[in-house]
Amino acid sequence: MKASELAKRFAVNVNTVRHYVRSGLLTPGKDASGYHSFGHEEVRRLSFILRARALGFTLDDIQQLLSDATQGQSLCPHARELIELRLREAQEKLINMQALVKRMESAVEEWKKLPDCSPCGDHICHLIEGGHYE
């Protein structure tokens, strides 16, 4: 199967498939014309990659897990460790995003009360520079 067929089968962009080939996550063979040829193993690997990405694993994480798998090791302990790490990172990002939303909401309310001004002197935009949003 060609890259475009594999991409269509999984409803992803063909450039995604090509990126995974370039990064070494997928290792297709070549057909007689020199095009990448994706067999059952690449279908299985792409399914794994997409499921892992949906759970927040990075491409480096996935590469490590696939490497463990090719060495016949159980992925489970490493997968558990990695997902706990990615969960902590996601929780931290969520906290940061919630703080950003609060700063933005505060700015929106404050800016409604302020007039429009042209840049002057040392100020480019008094709305952004005048508030305390950190």
N, CA, C and O atoms as CSV, one atom per row, in Angstrom:
chain,resi,resn,atom,element,x,y,z
A,1,MET,N,N,0.852,-1.162,0.000
A,1,MET,CA,C,0.000,0.000,0.000
A,1,MET,C,C,0.904,1.233,0.000
A,1,MET,O,O,1.946,1.250,0.654
A,2,LYS,N,N,0.491,2.265,-0.743
A,2,LYS,CA,C,1.254,3.514,-0.831
A,2,LYS,C,C,0.953,4.408,0.371
A,2,LYS,O,O,-0.004,4.177,1.111
A,3,ALA,N,N,1.793,5.436,0.551
A,3,ALA,CA,C,1.628,6.374,1.667
A,3,ALA,C,C,0.254,7.028,1.640
A,3,ALA,O,O,-0.377,7.190,2.685
A,4,SER,N,N,-0.210,7.402,0.464
A,4,SER,CA,C,-1.515,8.066,0.356
A,4,SER,C,C,-2.650,7.128,0.766
A,4,SER,O,O,-3.628,7.560,1.376
A,5,GLU,N,N,-2.518,5.851,0.433
A,5,GLU,CA,C,-3.543,4.869,0.814
A,5,GLU,C,C,-3.538,4.635,2.327
A,5,GLU,O,O,-4.591,4.518,2.954
A,6,LEU,N,N,-2.343,4.569,2.896
A,6,LEU,CA,C,-2.228,4.390,4.339
A,6,LEU,C,C,-2.818,5.601,5.063
A,6,LEU,O,O,-3.543,5.451,6.046
A,7,ALA,N,N,-2.506,6.787,4.577
A,7,ALA,CA,C,-3.036,8.012,5.176
A,7,ALA,C,C,-4.557,8.026,5.113
A,7,ALA,O,O,-5.223,8.372,6.089
A,8,LYS,N,N,-5.096,7.652,3.975
A,8,LYS,CA,C,-6.553,7.632,3.812
A,8,LYS,C,C,-7.190,6.615,4.759
A,8,LYS,O,O,-8.240,6.878,5.346
A,9,ARG,N,N,-6.562,5.478,4.899
A,9,ARG,CA,C,-7.095,4.421,5.770
A,9,ARG,C,C,-7.228,4.899,7.217
A,9,ARG,O,O,-8.165,4.519,7.919
A,10,PHE,N,N,-6.281,5.735,7.658
A,10,PHE,CA,C,-6.291,6.219,9.037
A,10,PHE,C,C,-6.795,7.655,9.165
A,10,PHE,O,O,-6.753,8.236,10.249
A,11,ALA,N,N,-7.267,8.222,8.068
A,11,ALA,CA,C,-7.804,9.592,8.060
A,11,ALA,C,C,-6.788,10.601,8.589
A,11,ALA,O,O,-7.119,11.471,9.396
A,12,VAL,N,N,-5.548,10.470,8.123
A,12,VAL,CA,C,-4.508,11.442,8.458
A,12,VAL,C,C,-3.949,12.010,7.161
A,12,VAL,O,O,-4.153,11.448,6.085
A,13,ASN,N,N,-3.253,13.112,7.275
A,13,ASN,CA,C,-2.621,13.734,6.122
A,13,ASN,C,C,-1.444,12.873,5.668
A,13,ASN,O,O,-0.733,12.302,6.496
A,14,VAL,N,N,-1.242,12.781,4.384
A,14,VAL,CA,C,-0.129,11.979,3.860
A,14,VAL,C,C,1.202,12.518,4.369
A,14,VAL,O,O,2.159,11.758,4.521
A,15,ASN,N,N,1.276,13.824,4.636
A,15,ASN,CA,C,2.513,14.391,5.179
A,15,ASN,C,C,2.807,13.856,6.579
A,15,ASN,O,O,3.967,13.776,6.984
A,16,THR,N,N,1.773,13.497,7.308
A,16,THR,CA,C,1.959,12.878,8.623
A,16,THR,C,C,2.655,11.534,8.457
A,16,THR,O,O,3.600,11.224,9.182
A,17,VAL,N,N,2.190,10.744,7.509
A,17,VAL,CA,C,2.812,9.443,7.234
A,17,VAL,C,C,4.264,9.652,6.817
A,17,VAL,O,O,5.155,8.955,7.302
A,18,ARG,N,N,4.503,10.597,5.930
A,18,ARG,CA,C,5.874,10.864,5.463
A,18,ARG,C,C,6.768,11.319,6.619
A,18,ARG,O,O,7.935,10.934,6.697
A,19,HIS,N,N,6.216,12.138,7.512
A,19,HIS,CA,C,6.980,12.597,8.675
A,19,HIS,C,C,7.386,11.409,9.552
A,19,HIS,O,O,8.520,11.343,10.027
A,20,TYR,N,N,6.468,10.483,9.761
A,20,TYR,CA,C,6.771,9.304,10.571
A,20,TYR,C,C,7.823,8.426,9.892
A,20,TYR,O,O,8.617,7.774,10.569
A,21,VAL,N,N,7.831,8.407,8.567
A,21,VAL,CA,C,8.868,7.664,7.839
A,21,VAL,C,C,10.213,8.358,8.042
A,21,VAL,O,O,11.205,7.709,8.376
A,22,ARG,N,N,10.249,9.690,7.840
A,22,ARG,CA,C,11.502,10.437,8.000
A,22,ARG,C,C,12.056,10.316,9.419
A,22,ARG,O,O,13.271,10.265,9.616
A,23,SER,N,N,11.166,10.269,10.396
A,23,SER,CA,C,11.612,10.194,11.789
A,23,SER,C,C,11.969,8.768,12.210
A,23,SER,O,O,12.459,8.553,13.319
A,24,GLY,N,N,11.729,7.804,11.339
A,24,GLY,CA,C,12.089,6.421,11.634
A,24,GLY,C,C,11.035,5.630,12.385
A,24,GLY,O,O,11.266,4.475,12.741
A,25,LEU,N,N,9.880,6.236,12.629
A,25,LEU,CA,C,8.810,5.508,13.318
A,25,LEU,C,C,8.175,4.463,12.415
A,25,LEU,O,O,7.754,3.404,12.882
A,26,LEU,N,N,8.105,4.756,11.135
A,26,LEU,CA,C,7.627,3.792,10.136
A,26,LEU,C,C,8.790,3.460,9.220
A,26,LEU,O,O,9.546,4.343,8.816
A,27,THR,N,N,8.929,2.185,8.895
A,27,THR,CA,C,10.038,1.751,8.041
A,27,THR,C,C,9.503,0.913,6.885
A,27,THR,O,O,9.646,-0.310,6.872
A,28,PRO,N,N,8.887,1.582,5.919
A,28,PRO,CA,C,8.312,0.841,4.797
A,28,PRO,C,C,9.389,0.293,3.874
A,28,PRO,O,O,10.531,0.751,3.862
A,29,GLY,N,N,8.981,-0.705,3.102
A,29,GLY,CA,C,9.849,-1.200,2.050
A,29,GLY,C,C,9.674,-0.328,0.815
A,29,GLY,O,O,9.040,0.726,0.873
A,30,LYS,N,N,10.234,-0.771,-0.293
A,30,LYS,CA,C,10.089,-0.050,-1.565
A,30,LYS,C,C,9.479,-1.001,-2.586
A,30,LYS,O,O,9.781,-2.194,-2.611
A,31,ASP,N,N,8.613,-0.442,-3.428
A,31,ASP,CA,C,8.064,-1.269,-4.503
A,31,ASP,C,C,8.992,-1.200,-5.711
A,31,ASP,O,O,10.040,-0.556,-5.652
A,32,ALA,N,N,8.618,-1.855,-6.802
A,32,ALA,CA,C,9.458,-1.920,-8.002
A,32,ALA,C,C,9.732,-0.542,-8.585
A,32,ALA,O,O,10.758,-0.342,-9.235
A,33,SER,N,N,8.834,0.406,-8.364
A,33,SER,CA,C,9.002,1.762,-8.894
A,33,SER,C,C,9.790,2.662,-7.945
A,33,SER,O,O,10.053,3.821,-8.268
A,34,GLY,N,N,10.164,2.148,-6.795
A,34,GLY,CA,C,10.925,2.934,-5.833
A,34,GLY,C,C,10.076,3.691,-4.825
A,34,GLY,O,O,10.604,4.432,-3.996
A,35,TYR,N,N,8.761,3.507,-4.894
A,35,TYR,CA,C,7.869,4.161,-3.930
A,35,TYR,C,C,7.841,3.367,-2.628
A,35,TYR,O,O,8.050,2.154,-2.612
A,36,HIS,N,N,7.577,4.083,-1.541
A,36,HIS,CA,C,7.412,3.385,-0.266
A,36,HIS,C,C,6.225,2.438,-0.364
A,36,HIS,O,O,5.184,2.770,-0.931
A,37,SER,N,N,6.406,1.269,0.194
A,37,SER,CA,C,5.350,0.267,0.222
A,37,SER,C,C,5.099,-0.117,1.679
A,37,SER,O,O,5.984,-0.624,2.369
A,38,PHE,N,N,3.878,0.137,2.124
A,38,PHE,CA,C,3.517,-0.096,3.518
A,38,PHE,C,C,2.744,-1.401,3.635
A,38,PHE,O,O,1.705,-1.581,3.000
A,39,GLY,N,N,3.262,-2.302,4.448
A,39,GLY,CA,C,2.614,-3.586,4.665
A,39,GLY,C,C,1.900,-3.644,6.001
A,39,GLY,O,O,1.672,-2.625,6.652
A,40,HIS,N,N,1.553,-4.861,6.396
A,40,HIS,CA,C,0.803,-5.087,7.635
A,40,HIS,C,C,1.522,-4.503,8.858
A,40,HIS,O,O,0.884,-3.905,9.724
A,41,GLU,N,N,2.835,-4.673,8.929
A,41,GLU,CA,C,3.592,-4.182,10.093
A,41,GLU,C,C,3.504,-2.662,10.210
A,41,GLU,O,O,3.360,-2.135,11.313
A,42,GLU,N,N,3.589,-1.952,9.080
A,42,GLU,CA,C,3.496,-0.491,9.131
A,42,GLU,C,C,2.082,-0.045,9.488
A,42,GLU,O,O,1.904,0.964,10.171
A,43,VAL,N,N,1.077,-0.788,9.031
A,43,VAL,CA,C,-0.317,-0.493,9.397
A,43,VAL,C,C,-0.467,-0.619,10.915
A,43,VAL,O,O,-1.056,0.241,11.569
A,44,ARG,N,N,0.070,-1.692,11.450
A,44,ARG,CA,C,0.009,-1.930,12.899
A,44,ARG,C,C,0.749,-0.839,13.674
A,44,ARG,O,O,0.261,-0.339,14.687
A,45,ARG,N,N,1.937,-0.481,13.178
A,45,ARG,CA,C,2.733,0.556,13.844
A,45,ARG,C,C,2.044,1.914,13.775
A,45,ARG,O,O,2.040,2.652,14.760
A,46,LEU,N,N,1.463,2.254,12.628
A,46,LEU,CA,C,0.786,3.549,12.520
A,46,LEU,C,C,-0.410,3.598,13.457
A,46,LEU,O,O,-0.667,4.628,14.079
A,47,SER,N,N,-1.131,2.517,13.561
A,47,SER,CA,C,-2.250,2.459,14.499
A,47,SER,C,C,-1.751,2.713,15.922
A,47,SER,O,O,-2.356,3.483,16.668
A,48,PHE,N,N,-0.660,2.072,16.291
A,48,PHE,CA,C,-0.064,2.265,17.614
A,48,PHE,C,C,0.371,3.716,17.805
A,48,PHE,O,O,0.090,4.318,18.841
A,49,ILE,N,N,1.049,4.273,16.816
A,49,ILE,CA,C,1.539,5.657,16.888
A,49,ILE,C,C,0.383,6.622,17.107
A,49,ILE,O,O,0.453,7.494,17.973
A,50,LEU,N,N,-0.676,6.467,16.329
A,50,LEU,CA,C,-1.809,7.388,16.426
A,50,LEU,C,C,-2.525,7.261,17.769
A,50,LEU,O,O,-2.960,8.261,18.340
A,51,ARG,N,N,-2.645,6.043,18.269
A,51,ARG,CA,C,-3.272,5.854,19.591
A,51,ARG,C,C,-2.401,6.469,20.687
A,51,ARG,O,O,-2.908,7.111,21.607
A,52,ALA,N,N,-1.093,6.269,20.579
A,52,ALA,CA,C,-0.172,6.838,21.568
A,52,ALA,C,C,-0.197,8.366,21.517
A,52,ALA,O,O,-0.186,9.023,22.558
A,53,ARG,N,N,-0.229,8.928,20.314
A,53,ARG,CA,C,-0.302,10.394,20.172
A,53,ARG,C,C,-1.593,10.918,20.790
A,53,ARG,O,O,-1.591,11.971,21.427
A,54,ALA,N,N,-2.691,10.194,20.607
A,54,ALA,CA,C,-3.981,10.615,21.170
A,54,ALA,C,C,-3.943,10.619,22.698
A,54,ALA,O,O,-4.733,11.318,23.334
A,55,LEU,N,N,-3.037,9.850,23.289
A,55,LEU,CA,C,-2.877,9.815,24.741
A,55,LEU,C,C,-1.826,10.807,25.237
A,55,LEU,O,O,-1.557,10.878,26.436
A,56,GLY,N,N,-1.232,11.568,24.324
A,56,GLY,CA,C,-0.276,12.593,24.729
A,56,GLY,C,C,1.178,12.182,24.705
A,56,GLY,O,O,2.041,12.955,25.121
A,57,PHE,N,N,1.475,10.977,24.226
A,57,PHE,CA,C,2.867,10.568,24.121
A,57,PHE,C,C,3.558,11.390,23.041
A,57,PHE,O,O,2.963,11.696,22.008
A,58,THR,N,N,4.816,11.745,23.283
A,58,THR,CA,C,5.600,12.467,22.285
A,58,THR,C,C,6.147,11.468,21.262
A,58,THR,O,O,6.097,10.257,21.473
A,59,LEU,N,N,6.663,11.988,20.164
A,59,LEU,CA,C,7.272,11.099,19.168
A,59,LEU,C,C,8.497,10.397,19.750
A,59,LEU,O,O,8.757,9.238,19.429
A,60,ASP,N,N,9.247,11.090,20.599
A,60,ASP,CA,C,10.388,10.439,21.258
A,60,ASP,C,C,9.924,9.306,22.172
A,60,ASP,O,O,10.540,8.241,22.216
A,61,ASP,N,N,8.831,9.547,22.903
A,61,ASP,CA,C,8.264,8.488,23.749
A,61,ASP,C,C,7.921,7.269,22.900
A,61,ASP,O,O,8.255,6.136,23.245
A,62,ILE,N,N,7.255,7.527,21.796
A,62,ILE,CA,C,6.798,6.443,20.923
A,62,ILE,C,C,7.993,5.694,20.349
A,62,ILE,O,O,7.973,4.468,20.251
A,63,GLN,N,N,9.032,6.432,19.970
A,63,GLN,CA,C,10.243,5.793,19.448
A,63,GLN,C,C,10.850,4.870,20.502
A,63,GLN,O,O,11.274,3.758,20.188
A,64,GLN,N,N,10.889,5.332,21.750
A,64,GLN,CA,C,11.427,4.501,22.835
A,64,GLN,C,C,10.589,3.242,23.024
A,64,GLN,O,O,11.123,2.142,23.165
A,65,LEU,N,N,9.277,3.416,23.025
A,65,LEU,CA,C,8.389,2.266,23.214
A,65,LEU,C,C,8.527,1.266,22.072
A,65,LEU,O,O,8.575,0.058,22.302
A,66,LEU,N,N,8.589,1.767,20.848
A,66,LEU,CA,C,8.748,0.876,19.698
A,66,LEU,C,C,10.094,0.158,19.754
A,66,LEU,O,O,10.194,-1.011,19.383
A,67,SER,N,N,11.113,0.850,20.213
A,67,SER,CA,C,12.430,0.232,20.360
A,67,SER,C,C,12.375,-0.887,21.398
A,67,SER,O,O,12.932,-1.965,21.192
A,68,ASP,N,N,11.697,-0.618,22.521
A,68,ASP,CA,C,11.515,-1.662,23.537
A,68,ASP,C,C,10.798,-2.874,22.940
A,68,ASP,O,O,11.160,-4.019,23.208
A,69,ALA,N,N,9.780,-2.602,22.129
A,69,ALA,CA,C,8.983,-3.685,21.545
A,69,ALA,C,C,9.819,-4.546,20.610
A,69,ALA,O,O,9.681,-5.769,20.607
A,70,THR,N,N,10.686,-3.921,19.815
A,70,THR,CA,C,11.497,-4.695,18.877
A,70,THR,C,C,12.542,-5.531,19.606
A,70,THR,O,O,13.064,-6.496,19.048
A,71,GLN,N,N,12.851,-5.167,20.848
A,71,GLN,CA,C,13.796,-5.947,21.649
A,71,GLN,C,C,13.083,-7.008,22.479
A,71,GLN,O,O,13.706,-7.717,23.268
A,72,GLY,N,N,11.764,-7.109,22.290
A,72,GLY,CA,C,10.994,-8.137,22.971
A,72,GLY,C,C,10.662,-7.824,24.415
A,72,GLY,O,O,10.208,-8.698,25.154
A,73,GLN,N,N,10.884,-6.578,24.826
A,73,GLN,CA,C,10.594,-6.190,26.207
A,73,GLN,C,C,9.135,-5.777,26.346
A,73,GLN,O,O,8.515,-5.314,25.388
A,74,SER,N,N,8.597,-5.948,27.539
A,74,SER,CA,C,7.244,-5.474,27.819
A,74,SER,C,C,7.262,-3.952,27.839
A,74,SER,O,O,8.103,-3.338,28.496
A,75,LEU,N,N,6.338,-3.359,27.119
A,75,LEU,CA,C,6.229,-1.901,27.076
A,75,LEU,C,C,5.497,-1.346,28.287
A,75,LEU,O,O,5.611,-0.159,28.592
A,76,CYS,N,N,4.761,-2.180,28.965
A,76,CYS,CA,C,3.823,-1.705,29.992
A,76,CYS,C,C,4.466,-0.858,31.086
A,76,CYS,O,O,3.962,0.231,31.361
A,77,PRO,N,N,5.555,-1.300,31.730
A,77,PRO,CA,C,6.132,-0.456,32.782
A,77,PRO,C,C,6.579,0.910,32.258
A,77,PRO,O,O,6.344,1.935,32.897
A,78,HIS,N,N,7.216,0.914,31.108
A,78,HIS,CA,C,7.696,2.159,30.518
A,78,HIS,C,C,6.518,3.037,30.092
A,78,HIS,O,O,6.548,4.254,30.279
A,79,ALA,N,N,5.496,2.429,29.526
A,79,ALA,CA,C,4.309,3.184,29.107
A,79,ALA,C,C,3.627,3.821,30.315
A,79,ALA,O,O,3.193,4.971,30.247
A,80,ARG,N,N,3.531,3.086,31.413
A,80,ARG,CA,C,2.928,3.640,32.639
A,80,ARG,C,C,3.727,4.839,33.144
A,80,ARG,O,O,3.161,5.871,33.506
A,81,GLU,N,N,5.040,4.686,33.162
A,81,GLU,CA,C,5.920,5.762,33.621
A,81,GLU,C,C,5.764,6.997,32.733
A,81,GLU,O,O,5.644,8.118,33.229
A,82,LEU,N,N,5.766,6.784,31.431
A,82,LEU,CA,C,5.659,7.907,30.502
A,82,LEU,C,C,4.300,8.598,30.586
A,82,LEU,O,O,4.236,9.827,30.546
A,83,ILE,N,N,3.221,7.838,30.701
A,83,ILE,CA,C,1.900,8.482,30.731
A,83,ILE,C,C,1.731,9.294,32.014
A,83,ILE,O,O,1.084,10.341,32.007
A,84,GLU,N,N,2.313,8.813,33.115
A,84,GLU,CA,C,2.250,9.594,34.352
A,84,GLU,C,C,3.006,10.911,34.196
A,84,GLU,O,O,2.553,11.950,34.676
A,85,LEU,N,N,4.150,10.869,33.528
A,85,LEU,CA,C,4.922,12.080,33.255
A,85,LEU,C,C,4.132,13.030,32.363
A,85,LEU,O,O,4.036,14.223,32.653
A,86,ARG,N,N,3.564,12.501,31.272
A,86,ARG,CA,C,2.794,13.343,30.345
A,86,ARG,C,C,1.545,13.907,31.023
A,86,ARG,O,O,1.133,15.028,30.724
A,87,LEU,N,N,0.941,13.139,31.932
A,87,LEU,CA,C,-0.219,13.630,32.677
A,87,LEU,C,C,0.174,14.815,33.553
A,87,LEU,O,O,-0.522,15.830,33.575
A,88,ARG,N,N,1.287,14.692,34.275
A,88,ARG,CA,C,1.749,15.808,35.117
A,88,ARG,C,C,2.028,17.046,34.270
A,88,ARG,O,O,1.686,18.163,34.660
A,89,GLU,N,N,2.649,16.842,33.112
A,89,GLU,CA,C,2.924,17.973,32.216
A,89,GLU,C,C,1.629,18.610,31.724
A,89,GLU,O,O,1.521,19.835,31.672
A,90,ALA,N,N,0.653,17.794,31.365
A,90,ALA,CA,C,-0.633,18.312,30.885
A,90,ALA,C,C,-1.351,19.073,31.996
A,90,ALA,O,O,-1.960,20.114,31.748
A,91,GLN,N,N,-1.279,18.553,33.217
A,91,GLN,CA,C,-1.919,19.241,34.345
A,91,GLN,C,C,-1.268,20.600,34.587
A,91,GLN,O,O,-1.957,21.579,34.874
A,92,GLU,N,N,0.052,20.659,34.471
A,92,GLU,CA,C,0.766,21.926,34.637
A,92,GLU,C,C,0.376,22.915,33.536
A,92,GLU,O,O,0.153,24.096,33.805
A,93,LYS,N,N,0.296,22.429,32.308
A,93,LYS,CA,C,-0.123,23.294,31.198
A,93,LYS,C,C,-1.540,23.805,31.418
A,93,LYS,O,O,-1.838,24.965,31.133
A,94,LEU,N,N,-2.407,22.943,31.923
A,94,LEU,CA,C,-3.786,23.337,32.189
A,94,LEU,C,C,-3.838,24.441,33.241
A,94,LEU,O,O,-4.578,25.413,33.085
A,95,ILE,N,N,-3.067,24.299,34.297
A,95,ILE,CA,C,-3.013,25.330,35.336
A,95,ILE,C,C,-2.535,26.650,34.734
A,95,ILE,O,O,-3.097,27.708,35.016
A,96,ASN,N,N,-1.491,26.579,33.901
A,96,ASN,CA,C,-0.975,27.785,33.249
A,96,ASN,C,C,-2.005,28.398,32.311
A,96,ASN,O,O,-2.138,29.621,32.248
A,97,MET,N,N,-2.733,27.561,31.582
A,97,MET,CA,C,-3.769,28.073,30.672
A,97,MET,C,C,-4.916,28.707,31.450
A,97,MET,O,O,-5.456,29.730,31.029
A,98,GLN,N,N,-5.292,28.113,32.577
A,98,GLN,CA,C,-6.356,28.689,33.396
A,98,GLN,C,C,-5.934,30.055,33.935
A,98,GLN,O,O,-6.750,30.975,33.993
A,99,ALA,N,N,-4.678,30.193,34.326
A,99,ALA,CA,C,-4.168,31.484,34.794
A,99,ALA,C,C,-4.170,32.499,33.653
A,99,ALA,O,O,-4.494,33.668,33.861
A,100,LEU,N,N,-3.809,32.054,32.453
A,100,LEU,CA,C,-3.837,32.938,31.287
A,100,LEU,C,C,-5.254,33.412,31.002
A,100,LEU,O,O,-5.468,34.594,30.734
A,101,VAL,N,N,-6.214,32.515,31.056
A,101,VAL,CA,C,-7.615,32.884,30.819
A,101,VAL,C,C,-8.053,33.946,31.824
A,101,VAL,O,O,-8.731,34.903,31.452
A,102,LYS,N,N,-7.679,33.790,33.075
A,102,LYS,CA,C,-8.044,34.786,34.094
A,102,LYS,C,C,-7.414,36.140,33.789
A,102,LYS,O,O,-8.071,37.173,33.920
A,103,ARG,N,N,-6.133,36.144,33.380
A,103,ARG,CA,C,-5.477,37.409,33.017
A,103,ARG,C,C,-6.169,38.053,31.829
A,103,ARG,O,O,-6.373,39.266,31.803
A,104,MET,N,N,-6.529,37.240,30.849
A,104,MET,CA,C,-7.204,37.763,29.656
A,104,MET,C,C,-8.578,38.325,30.011
A,104,MET,O,O,-8.951,39.400,29.542
A,105,GLU,N,N,-9.323,37.606,30.832
A,105,GLU,CA,C,-10.648,38.083,31.248
A,105,GLU,C,C,-10.532,39.397,32.008
A,105,GLU,O,O,-11.341,40.305,31.817
A,106,SER,N,N,-9.541,39.494,32.858
A,106,SER,CA,C,-9.303,40.721,33.613
A,106,SER,C,C,-8.974,41.871,32.663
A,106,SER,O,O,-9.485,42.979,32.823
A,107,ALA,N,N,-8.124,41.603,31.680
A,107,ALA,CA,C,-7.760,42.633,30.702
A,107,ALA,C,C,-8.979,43.078,29.905
A,107,ALA,O,O,-9.169,44.275,29.692
A,108,VAL,N,N,-9.800,42.144,29.466
A,108,VAL,CA,C,-10.999,42.487,28.689
A,108,VAL,C,C,-11.882,43.434,29.488
A,108,VAL,O,O,-12.338,44.449,28.962
A,109,GLU,N,N,-12.123,43.113,30.746
A,109,GLU,CA,C,-12.988,43.959,31.582
A,109,GLU,C,C,-12.369,45.329,31.814
A,109,GLU,O,O,-13.061,46.345,31.736
A,110,GLU,N,N,-11.069,45.364,32.098
A,110,GLU,CA,C,-10.397,46.641,32.345
A,110,GLU,C,C,-10.354,47.495,31.085
A,110,GLU,O,O,-10.571,48.705,31.144
A,111,TRP,N,N,-10.076,46.870,29.952
A,111,TRP,CA,C,-9.925,47.621,28.708
A,111,TRP,C,C,-11.237,48.220,28.226
A,111,TRP,O,O,-11.233,49.217,27.504
A,112,LYS,N,N,-12.360,47.625,28.615
A,112,LYS,CA,C,-13.659,48.185,28.233
A,112,LYS,C,C,-13.821,49.597,28.790
A,112,LYS,O,O,-14.540,50.412,28.212
A,113,LYS,N,N,-13.162,49.890,29.900
A,113,LYS,CA,C,-13.293,51.174,30.584
A,113,LYS,C,C,-12.291,52.212,30.089
A,113,LYS,O,O,-12.398,53.385,30.444
A,114,LEU,N,N,-11.329,51.804,29.282
A,114,LEU,CA,C,-10.251,52.701,28.870
A,114,LEU,C,C,-10.456,53.208,27.448
A,114,LEU,O,O,-11.011,52.499,26.608
A,115,PRO,N,N,-10.008,54.442,27.173
A,115,PRO,CA,C,-10.151,55.001,25.828
A,115,PRO,C,C,-9.086,54.444,24.884
A,115,PRO,O,O,-8.075,53.890,25.315
A,116,ASP,N,N,-9.340,54.607,23.592
A,116,ASP,CA,C,-8.337,54.283,22.585
A,116,ASP,C,C,-7.306,55.407,22.570
A,116,ASP,O,O,-7.659,56.574,22.738
A,117,CYS,N,N,-6.044,55.064,22.372
A,117,CYS,CA,C,-4.972,56.060,22.305
A,117,CYS,C,C,-4.010,55.681,21.190
A,117,CYS,O,O,-3.849,54.508,20.853
A,118,SER,N,N,-3.377,56.701,20.628
A,118,SER,CA,C,-2.342,56.473,19.619
A,118,SER,C,C,-1.011,56.254,20.324
A,118,SER,O,O,-0.823,56.719,21.448
A,119,PRO,N,N,-0.078,55.544,19.670
A,119,PRO,CA,C,1.248,55.377,20.261
A,119,PRO,C,C,1.888,56.743,20.503
A,119,PRO,O,O,1.795,57.631,19.656
A,120,CYS,N,N,2.528,56.910,21.637
A,120,CYS,CA,C,3.205,58.175,21.922
A,120,CYS,C,C,4.331,57.931,22.914
A,120,CYS,O,O,4.249,57.052,23.772
A,121,GLY,N,N,5.368,58.718,22.780
A,121,GLY,CA,C,6.492,58.613,23.709
A,121,GLY,C,C,7.035,57.206,23.793
A,121,GLY,O,O,7.418,56.610,22.786
A,122,ASP,N,N,7.065,56.687,24.990
A,122,ASP,CA,C,7.614,55.355,25.231
A,122,ASP,C,C,6.570,54.252,25.153
A,122,ASP,O,O,6.889,53.081,25.364
A,123,HIS,N,N,5.331,54.611,24.854
A,123,HIS,CA,C,4.249,53.626,24.854
A,123,HIS,C,C,3.814,53.254,23.436
A,123,HIS,O,O,3.636,54.117,22.576
A,124,ILE,N,N,3.654,51.986,23.222
A,124,ILE,CA,C,3.161,51.477,21.938
A,124,ILE,C,C,1.660,51.269,22.030
A,124,ILE,O,O,0.916,51.711,21.155
A,125,CYS,N,N,1.206,50.595,23.092
A,125,CYS,CA,C,-0.226,50.389,23.334
A,125,CYS,C,C,-0.461,50.459,24.835
A,125,CYS,O,O,-0.056,49.573,25.586
A,126,HIS,N,N,-1.122,51.527,25.255
A,126,HIS,CA,C,-1.310,51.743,26.691
A,126,HIS,C,C,-2.145,50.641,27.342
A,126,HIS,O,O,-2.030,50.409,28.546
A,127,LEU,N,N,-2.974,49.971,26.568
A,127,LEU,CA,C,-3.776,48.889,27.137
A,127,LEU,C,C,-2.878,47.757,27.639
A,127,LEU,O,O,-3.013,47.285,28.768
A,128,ILE,N,N,-1.975,47.344,26.782
A,128,ILE,CA,C,-1.086,46.225,27.111
A,128,ILE,C,C,-0.033,46.641,28.133
A,128,ILE,O,O,0.264,45.898,29.068
A,129,GLU,N,N,0.526,47.829,27.947
A,129,GLU,CA,C,1.629,48.261,28.801
A,129,GLU,C,C,1.175,48.804,30.155
A,129,GLU,O,O,1.960,48.844,31.102
A,130,GLY,N,N,-0.081,49.219,30.247
A,130,GLY,CA,C,-0.544,49.855,31.471
A,130,GLY,C,C,-1.074,48.913,32.521
A,130,GLY,O,O,-1.162,49.284,33.692
A,131,GLY,N,N,-1.428,47.715,32.137
A,131,GLY,CA,C,-2.031,46.784,33.092
A,131,GLY,C,C,-1.012,45.981,33.867
A,131,GLY,O,O,0.177,45.976,33.549
A,132,HIS,N,N,-1.492,45.314,34.870
A,132,HIS,CA,C,-0.658,44.420,35.689
A,132,HIS,C,C,-1.209,43.009,35.519
A,132,HIS,O,O,-2.064,42.565,36.286
A,133,TYR,N,N,-0.707,42.311,34.503
A,133,TYR,CA,C,-1.298,41.025,34.120
A,133,TYR,C,C,-0.355,39.850,34.321
A,133,TYR,O,O,-0.589,38.777,33.766
A,134,GLU,N,N,0.677,40.021,35.082
A,134,GLU,CA,C,1.666,38.944,35.209
A,134,GLU,C,C,1.367,38.024,36.346
A,134,GLU,O,O,2.109,37.070,36.580
